[in-house]
């Protein structure tokens, strides 16, 4: 990421950084799995899962309640859509885990098995990308428009470190 100022606010920028780390781990996994490099794929998948799970837990505990506090949102921007994205991501991750197991367990023609399972693996990336765009367009800008700058800064620091923040600082 460049050092140039972001056109987004501090929360949107922090979220983008976290999503870039998650995406980087996922791309590294895809590179490893398509090269049939199990050690590389495993390490990258573990990095991806840890970063995704940490971020999702933080959003569900800290970001979503604040977004809900903003009251009713316009159609297509409701909290339920962000929550549904998390449910969808968890479903496709479970499907990817099954696909990874099939690839690892293949005793003959491992490359062909990997190719047949590639759709399940790429689905994770596609849904993550859609979710990222929705957050950058609606969720984080809405919070930036409503929260005091000090609360935004505290949340942004916690977001990038995925540590619970102190809601009383708002």
C-alpha positions as CSV (number, residue, x, y, z in Angstrom):
1,X,0.0,0.0,0.0
2,X,1.3,3.4,-0.9
3,X,2.0,6.2,1.6
4,X,-0.3,8.6,-0.4
5,X,-3.3,9.9,1.4
6,X,-6.4,7.7,0.9
7,X,-9.6,9.3,-0.5
8,X,-11.4,7.2,2.2
9,X,-11.6,7.9,5.9
10,X,-9.6,6.2,8.6
11,X,-11.9,3.3,9.1
12,X,-12.4,2.5,5.4
13,X,-8.6,2.7,5.0
14,X,-7.9,0.4,8.0
15,X,-10.5,-2.1,6.7
16,X,-8.9,-2.0,3.3
17,X,-5.5,-2.8,4.8
18,X,-6.9,-5.8,6.7
19,X,-8.7,-7.1,3.6
20,X,-5.5,-6.7,1.6
21,X,-3.7,-8.9,4.1
22,X,-6.5,-11.5,3.9
23,X,-6.5,-11.4,0.1
24,X,-2.7,-11.7,0.0
25,X,-2.8,-14.9,2.1
26,X,-5.6,-16.3,-0.1
27,X,-3.7,-15.6,-3.3
28,X,-0.6,-17.1,-1.8
29,X,-2.7,-20.2,-1.0
30,X,-4.0,-20.4,-4.5
31,X,-0.5,-20.1,-5.9
32,X,0.6,-23.0,-3.7
33,X,-2.3,-25.2,-4.3
34,X,-2.2,-24.8,-8.1
35,X,1.5,-25.6,-8.0
36,X,0.7,-28.6,-5.9
37,X,3.0,-27.3,-3.2
38,X,1.2,-28.6,-0.2
39,X,3.6,-27.0,2.4
40,X,3.2,-23.6,0.8
41,X,-0.6,-24.0,0.4
42,X,-1.0,-25.2,4.0
43,X,0.9,-22.3,5.5
44,X,-0.9,-19.7,3.3
45,X,-4.3,-21.2,4.0
46,X,-3.6,-21.2,7.8
47,X,-2.6,-17.5,7.5
48,X,-5.7,-16.8,5.5
49,X,-8.0,-18.5,8.0
50,X,-6.5,-16.9,11.0
51,X,-6.7,-13.4,9.5
52,X,-10.2,-13.9,8.2
53,X,-11.5,-15.3,11.4
54,X,-9.9,-12.7,13.6
55,X,-11.3,-9.9,11.3
56,X,-14.8,-11.4,11.1
57,X,-15.0,-11.8,14.9
58,X,-13.9,-8.2,15.4
59,X,-16.5,-6.9,12.9
60,X,-19.2,-8.9,14.5
61,X,-18.3,-7.8,18.0
62,X,-17.3,-4.2,17.4
63,X,-18.3,-2.9,14.0
64,X,-21.7,-4.4,13.4
65,X,-23.2,-3.2,16.7
66,X,-22.1,0.3,15.9
67,X,-23.5,0.1,12.4
68,X,-26.8,-1.2,13.8
69,X,-26.8,1.8,16.2
70,X,-27.1,4.1,13.2
71,X,-30.7,2.9,12.7
72,X,-32.4,1.8,9.6
73,X,-30.3,1.9,6.5
74,X,-31.3,2.3,2.8
75,X,-32.2,-0.8,0.8
76,X,-29.1,-2.8,0.0
77,X,-27.1,-1.4,2.9
78,X,-28.7,-3.1,5.9
79,X,-26.7,-4.9,8.6
80,X,-28.4,-8.2,7.6
81,X,-26.5,-8.1,4.3
82,X,-23.1,-7.8,6.0
83,X,-24.1,-10.6,8.4
84,X,-25.2,-12.7,5.5
85,X,-21.9,-12.1,3.7
86,X,-20.1,-13.5,6.8
87,X,-22.4,-16.6,6.7
88,X,-21.8,-17.0,3.0
89,X,-18.0,-16.7,3.5
90,X,-18.1,-19.3,6.2
91,X,-20.0,-21.7,4.0
92,X,-17.7,-21.3,1.0
93,X,-14.7,-21.7,3.3
94,X,-16.1,-25.0,4.6
95,X,-16.6,-26.1,1.0
96,X,-13.0,-25.1,0.2
97,X,-11.8,-27.1,3.2
98,X,-13.5,-30.1,1.7
99,X,-12.0,-29.4,-1.7
100,X,-8.5,-29.0,-0.2
101,X,-9.0,-32.4,1.6
102,X,-9.9,-34.0,-1.7
103,X,-6.8,-32.6,-3.4
104,X,-4.6,-33.7,-0.5
105,X,-6.1,-37.2,-0.4
106,X,-5.8,-37.8,-4.2
107,X,-3.4,-40.6,-4.9
108,X,-3.4,-40.5,-8.6
109,X,-3.8,-37.5,-11.0
110,X,-3.6,-34.9,-8.2
111,X,-3.5,-32.1,-10.7
112,X,-6.7,-33.2,-12.3
113,X,-8.4,-33.3,-8.9
114,X,-7.1,-29.9,-8.1
115,X,-8.5,-28.5,-11.3
116,X,-11.9,-30.0,-10.6
117,X,-11.9,-28.4,-7.2
118,X,-10.6,-25.0,-8.3
119,X,-14.1,-23.6,-8.6
120,X,-14.8,-24.1,-4.9
121,X,-11.5,-22.5,-4.0
122,X,-12.0,-19.5,-6.3
123,X,-15.5,-19.0,-4.9
124,X,-13.9,-17.9,-1.6
125,X,-12.1,-15.1,-3.4
126,X,-15.1,-14.0,-5.3
127,X,-17.4,-13.7,-2.3
128,X,-14.6,-12.0,-0.3
129,X,-14.2,-9.5,-3.1
130,X,-17.9,-8.7,-3.2
131,X,-18.1,-8.4,0.6
132,X,-15.0,-6.1,0.6
133,X,-16.6,-3.8,-1.9
134,X,-19.9,-3.6,0.0
135,X,-18.1,-2.7,3.2
136,X,-15.9,-0.1,1.5
137,X,-18.9,1.5,-0.2
138,X,-21.5,1.4,2.6
139,X,-20.6,0.1,6.1
140,X,-17.3,2.0,6.9
141,X,-18.2,5.3,5.2
142,X,-21.5,5.3,7.2
143,X,-19.6,4.8,10.4
144,X,-17.1,7.5,9.4
145,X,-20.0,9.9,8.8
146,X,-21.5,9.3,12.3
147,X,-18.7,8.6,14.7
148,X,-16.4,11.2,16.3
149,X,-12.9,11.2,14.9
150,X,-11.5,9.9,18.2
151,X,-13.8,6.9,18.2
152,X,-12.9,6.3,14.5
153,X,-9.2,6.4,15.3
154,X,-9.6,4.0,18.2
155,X,-11.6,1.6,16.1
156,X,-9.2,1.8,13.2
157,X,-6.3,0.9,15.5
158,X,-8.2,-2.0,17.0
159,X,-9.4,-3.1,13.5
160,X,-5.9,-3.4,12.2
161,X,-4.8,-5.2,15.3
162,X,-8.2,-7.0,15.7
163,X,-8.4,-6.2,19.3
164,X,-11.7,-5.3,21.0
165,X,-12.0,-1.6,21.4
166,X,-13.4,0.3,24.3
167,X,-16.9,1.4,23.3
168,X,-17.0,3.9,26.1
169,X,-14.4,6.0,24.3
170,X,-17.1,7.2,21.8
